[in-house]
Amino acid sequence: MSRPSDDRIIESIRLYREALAETKALYIEGGQLVRGSYGWLGGGDDPDAASLAEQMNELHQGFLMKVFATVVPDASAKNLEQRQLGRVLLEHIWGKSVLGSQLHEAVDWLISAADDFQWSDLVRPFVELPELRGHWGELETLAMRMATLLTSVDGTVSASDNERIESMKQQFDVARGRAPETLVSETDTSNARDALKWLREEAKRLREGVGPTAAEKPTPVAGPGGGVGSVVAPKPVDRASEDQPIDERTPEQRLADAKAKLDSLIGLENIKDQITTLTNFLAMERRRKELDLPTSRPSLHMAFVGNPGTGKTTVARIIAEIYGALGILEKGHLVETDRSGLVAEYAGQTGPKTNAKIDEALDGVLFIDEAYTLIDESGQDQYGREAIQTLLKRMEDQRDRLVVILAGYPVEMRQMIRSNPGLSSRVGTTMQFSDYSPEALCRIFELLAKKSKYTLPTESRRRLLRGFTYLYAKRDRHFGNGRTSRNSLERSVRRLANRIATVEEVTRELLTTLEPEDIEVAGVDPMHLKAMAAESGKVRVECKGIPQVIDDQLLGTEVKCESCGEMFFADWGEPVLELPAGEEEAL
């Protein structure tokens, strides 16, 4: 059998390095995101505890090793090309090259050490921390991409290679079984507390044991009397420099960053307008206060009403950042909870438990998901009533240090607020989160796909738009909204992985293009999706705010504007219902 060309190996190494860097960025950025919401949970008695971002960096190294060892489980069976990718991985982990005779033993160590790692541990933050759950698809996508590169780098893909990749997929499915859809309490902060405590301990184990670290890691070396067991003593690390960094941005910069995050959200135009108006009002009142002019302070407590997956938690986090930048709240952090985080199991314990949760949120925002579950229509729920009474008192007594956002389904939330005079008088703003349109769902899908460098050709766009249009027309109160887009991307990436599993010449284009046959919309039968896409259709697009109708076979291409004559990119559009000619005339 002929060996793969040098050009092929070089390209595989380049793509592998790229995937390693993206995985590291995903874990570190995840740590930074979690620190923003749960920084108050990230402390501990251990003065040497690394920052959340550094802990996630330690964890990502174990994840990379596990992917490698899963695809190349037998050290004696690895081929020359796989050893070269092992060298690239070791360089990524240790920050220095391993060459010559040391490389063989170092890769052997890598595979052996990864046996001590469990998939459930390596991906746990993306399962149990609400801020990271939305990035699950990116994590799984990167793992599949690296696995495909490792199996195909030698120019062949065997049946056993495919079995190992399928085994890895099953491990992800098992881990995902603990994800949001199956958790009893999606936003229970106690889950986050346990997960962060575990993360500190796991990162320390990885750092000090035989697992991966950066340059400070004892590096296996071969030599007289040595072998893999011999190590170079680790360099001392100044942990003082690893403390959580202080936010050195000015209030103006923090406000600008928060507004940029708000503007980048897809859809939610009415929400953006409300927040912009409220922000402008509060900024004006702050300036009036500086000039000793009379000011007013409306109630900042809010109700977010909408179906699941409509961005309520994301918007709440941005509002917390805005209030922090404006000086309305000293910290501007967000604490998420629900009934389980406020209500205790025994009489007399609910008040203290609710107060403890409020104390965590002081100088920030307390976000209570499914808040209507605190009120029982029968009036027999004494624990829920106790939580509400405790909450109402703190909302009033500490209105200068606390903003409460109540969230949940529209009907239940309206009934809850109307039935309780205390709540209705304190909730100053209600924001309606509408379901995402088919076009918005497609844009969310593409936004997530772009993060993993996937592209969508025209026919893939058509199929995706048809599927989301079908789901939107059939939606009920349990419609997944943004989660539907995430789930659809994850399924589409898996179909792509299956399609290219037996391809010998795996190129960058193959790894990054979601073809029509790869597209799977969660909740739509693939054959039905294919049949819907076979029909012709029209979409309404805009050029500089001017709407026009085009054939949907032009999606993803440059189109000439009917009004200004200039070319513009028609990425997505709103589906247009076409009536038969006879019906059109009758109208």
Secondary structure, DSSP 8 states (H G I E B T S, - for coil): -----HHHHHHHHHHHHHHHHHHHHHHHHHHHHHHHHHGGGS--S-TT---HHHHHHHHHHHHHHHHHHHHS--GGG--HHHHHHHHHHHHHHHSS---THHHHHHHHHHHHHHTT--HHHHTTHHHH-HHHHTTHHHHHHHHHHHHHHHHHTTS---HHHHHHHHHHHHHHHHHHTTSTTT-S-TT-HHHHHHHHHHHHHHHHHHHHSSS--STTS--B---TT-STT-B-------GGGGS-------HHHHHHHHHHHHHHSSS-HHHHHHHHHHHHHHHHHHHHHHTT--------EEEEEE-TTSSHHHHHHHHHHHHHHHTSSSS--EEEE-HHHH--SSTTSHHHHHHHHHHHHTTEEEEETTGGGG--TTS--HHHHHHHHHHHHHHHHTTTTEEEEEEE-HHHHHHHHHH-HHHHHHEEEEEEE----HHHHHHHHHHHHHHTT-B--HHHHHHHHHHHHHHHHT--TT--THHHHHHHHHHHHHHHHHHHTT-SS--HHHHHB--GGG---TTS-HHHHHHHHHS--EEEEEETTEEEEEEGGGTTEEEE-TTT--EEEE---EEE----HHHHHH-
